[in-house]
Amino acid sequence: MNEIKNQSIEHFLDNLASKSATPGGGSAAAVMGAQGAALISMVCNLTIGKPKFAEVETDMQNLLQQAETLRQQLTDMIQADVDVFNRVMAAYGLPKETDEEKTVRSGAIQTVLKDATDVPLDCAKACAKVIELSRIAADKGNPNVISDAGAAVMAAYGGLKTAALNVYVNAGSLKERDFADARLAELADIMQNAETNAEAIYQVIKVKL
């Protein structure tokens, strides 16, 4: 089967709207983040090479490279979310008739739930980085497309908040609380900083319009 990233937007949305459990919110979060990164790249590409923005040429080239790296990472996470969800479902589908089977099943579930916590956490981290980069795009990019920098920060913020929900739900099912609490604490730091940054960047852009 072709990876989701190779599907048309229409096909992806049809699958997202269907009764199928995948793709779901986790994949949608990655798409949001990838869109944010792509919009930053757009601002860069409409700034680089223009004589009037020669002073920020190097900065925008560096920003473009970072944005494209994040876009690739987030695009790959679209499928990663589907894959880990399928593994979770497979673990829950293991036999549980005997005590031994129940032990094996429980262990398998807890193991994969760790990955199911880390995948959206990685997505949240990437989205937070996109938010940070959008500030540079707004500050130094072509002002004619500054609203696209605003769209970037909002897309990434939506992806971050959505990914966070998946971290919460999977971490909540973990029995190894040290692992879960460490991930939740990491997410809390990401969320606090990103929420402050996103609103501040949005307001800066709004004033410039």
C-alpha positions as CSV (number, residue, x, y, z in Angstrom):
1,M,0.0,0.0,0.0
2,N,1.3,3.5,-0.8
3,E,2.2,5.6,2.1
4,I,-0.2,8.3,3.0
5,K,2.2,11.1,2.0
6,N,1.9,9.8,-1.6
7,Q,-1.8,10.0,-1.7
8,S,-3.8,13.0,-3.1
9,I,-5.2,15.5,-0.6
10,E,-8.7,14.4,-1.6
11,H,-7.9,10.7,-1.0
12,F,-6.4,11.5,2.4
13,L,-9.4,13.5,3.5
14,D,-11.8,10.8,2.3
15,N,-9.9,8.3,4.4
16,L,-9.8,10.7,7.3
17,A,-13.6,11.1,7.1
18,S,-14.3,7.4,6.8
19,K,-15.1,4.8,9.4
20,S,-11.5,3.6,9.3
21,A,-9.6,4.3,12.5
22,T,-6.6,5.4,10.5
23,P,-5.6,7.9,9.5
24,G,-6.8,9.9,12.5
25,G,-6.0,12.8,14.6
26,G,-2.3,12.0,14.9
27,S,-1.8,12.0,11.2
28,A,-3.9,15.2,10.9
29,A,-1.6,16.8,13.5
30,A,1.5,15.9,11.4
31,V,-0.2,17.3,8.3
32,M,-0.9,20.6,10.1
33,G,2.7,20.8,11.2
34,A,4.0,20.0,7.7
35,Q,1.7,22.7,6.2
36,G,3.2,25.2,8.7
37,A,6.7,24.3,7.6
38,A,5.8,24.5,4.0
39,L,4.3,28.0,4.4
40,I,7.6,29.1,6.0
41,S,9.4,27.7,3.0
42,M,7.0,29.7,0.8
43,V,7.9,32.9,2.6
44,C,11.6,32.1,2.2
45,N,11.3,31.3,-1.5
46,L,9.5,34.6,-2.1
47,T,12.3,36.5,-0.2
48,I,15.5,34.8,-1.4
49,G,17.1,36.2,-4.5
50,K,15.3,39.6,-4.3
51,P,17.8,42.5,-4.2
52,K,15.7,44.5,-1.7
53,F,16.1,41.6,0.9
54,A,19.8,41.1,0.3
55,E,20.6,41.8,4.0
56,V,18.6,38.8,5.1
57,E,19.5,36.5,2.2
58,T,21.7,34.2,4.3
59,D,19.2,34.1,7.2
60,M,16.4,33.2,4.9
61,Q,18.4,30.5,3.2
62,N,19.2,29.0,6.6
63,L,15.5,29.3,7.5
64,L,14.5,27.5,4.3
65,Q,16.8,24.6,5.1
66,Q,15.4,24.2,8.6
67,A,11.8,24.5,7.4
68,E,12.3,21.9,4.7
69,T,13.9,19.5,7.2
70,L,11.0,19.9,9.5
71,R,8.5,19.5,6.6
72,Q,10.1,16.1,5.7
73,Q,10.1,15.0,9.3
74,L,6.5,15.9,9.8
75,T,5.4,14.4,6.5
76,D,7.0,11.1,7.6
77,M,5.1,11.3,10.9
78,I,1.8,11.1,9.0
79,Q,2.5,7.4,8.3
80,A,4.3,6.9,11.6
81,D,1.1,7.6,13.5
82,V,-0.8,5.1,11.4
83,D,1.9,2.5,11.9
84,V,2.1,2.8,15.7
85,F,-1.7,2.8,16.0
86,N,-1.9,-0.4,14.0
87,R,0.7,-1.9,16.4
88,V,-1.4,-0.9,19.4
89,M,-4.5,-2.5,17.9
90,A,-2.5,-5.7,17.1
91,A,-1.4,-5.8,20.7
92,Y,-4.9,-5.4,22.0
93,G,-6.0,-8.2,19.7
94,L,-3.6,-10.8,21.2
95,P,-5.3,-13.8,22.8
96,K,-6.2,-13.5,26.5
97,E,-7.7,-16.8,27.4
98,T,-5.0,-18.1,29.7
99,D,-3.0,-16.3,32.5
100,E,0.1,-16.7,30.3
101,E,-1.6,-15.2,27.3
102,K,-2.9,-12.3,29.5
103,T,0.6,-11.6,30.7
104,V,2.1,-11.6,27.2
105,R,-0.7,-9.4,25.9
106,S,-0.4,-6.9,28.7
107,G,3.3,-6.7,28.2
108,A,2.9,-6.2,24.5
109,I,0.4,-3.4,25.0
110,Q,2.5,-1.6,27.5
111,T,5.5,-1.8,25.2
112,V,3.8,-0.4,22.2
113,L,2.0,2.3,24.2
114,K,5.4,3.8,25.0
115,D,6.0,4.2,21.2
116,A,2.5,5.5,20.8
117,T,3.3,8.2,23.4
118,D,6.7,9.1,21.8
119,V,5.4,9.4,18.2
120,P,3.0,12.3,18.9
121,L,5.5,13.8,21.4
122,D,8.0,13.9,18.5
123,C,5.3,15.5,16.4
124,A,4.6,18.1,19.1
125,K,8.3,18.9,19.3
126,A,8.5,19.4,15.6
127,C,5.4,21.6,15.5
128,A,6.9,23.7,18.3
129,K,10.0,24.2,16.2
130,V,7.9,25.3,13.3
131,I,6.3,27.9,15.5
132,E,9.7,29.2,16.5
133,L,10.8,29.4,12.8
134,S,7.6,31.3,11.9
135,R,8.8,34.2,14.0
136,I,11.9,34.6,11.8
137,A,9.8,34.3,8.7
138,A,7.6,37.1,10.0
139,D,10.5,39.3,11.1
140,K,12.7,39.0,8.1
141,G,10.6,37.6,5.3
142,N,9.0,39.5,2.4
143,P,6.3,41.6,4.0
144,N,4.0,40.9,1.1
145,V,3.5,37.4,2.3
146,I,3.7,38.0,6.1
147,S,0.1,36.7,6.4
148,D,1.5,33.3,5.2
149,A,3.9,33.4,8.1
150,G,0.8,33.8,10.3
151,A,-0.9,30.9,8.6
152,A,2.3,28.9,9.3
153,V,2.2,29.6,13.1
154,M,-1.4,28.8,13.4
155,A,-1.1,25.5,11.4
156,A,1.8,24.4,13.6
157,Y,0.0,25.4,16.7
158,G,-3.0,23.4,15.7
159,G,-0.7,20.4,15.0
160,L,1.0,20.9,18.4
161,K,-2.3,20.9,20.4
162,T,-3.7,17.9,18.4
163,A,-0.5,15.9,18.9
164,A,-0.6,16.7,22.6
165,L,-4.0,15.1,23.0
166,N,-2.5,11.8,21.7
167,V,0.3,12.0,24.1
168,Y,-2.1,12.5,27.0
169,V,-4.4,9.6,26.0
170,N,-1.5,7.1,25.5
171,A,0.5,8.2,28.5
172,G,-2.6,7.8,30.6
173,S,-2.8,4.1,29.8
174,L,0.8,3.4,30.8
175,K,1.5,1.5,34.0
176,E,5.2,2.6,34.0
177,R,4.4,6.0,35.6
178,D,8.0,7.2,35.6
179,F,8.1,6.9,31.8
180,A,4.7,8.5,31.4
181,D,5.4,11.3,33.9
182,A,8.7,12.2,32.2
183,R,7.0,12.4,28.8
184,L,4.1,14.5,30.2
185,A,6.6,16.9,31.9
186,E,8.5,17.3,28.7
187,L,5.2,18.0,26.8
188,A,4.2,20.6,29.5
189,D,7.4,22.5,28.9
190,I,6.9,22.4,25.1
191,M,3.2,23.5,25.4
192,Q,3.9,26.4,27.8
193,N,6.6,27.9,25.6
194,A,4.8,27.2,22.3
195,E,1.5,28.7,23.4
196,T,3.2,31.9,24.5
197,N,5.2,32.1,21.3
198,A,2.3,31.3,19.0
199,E,0.1,34.1,20.3
200,A,2.9,36.6,20.4
201,I,3.9,35.9,16.8
202,Y,0.3,36.0,15.7
203,Q,-0.2,39.4,17.2
204,V,3.0,40.8,15.8
205,I,1.9,39.7,12.3
206,K,-1.6,41.0,12.8
207,V,-0.2,44.5,13.6
208,K,1.9,44.5,10.4
209,L,-1.0,43.7,8.1
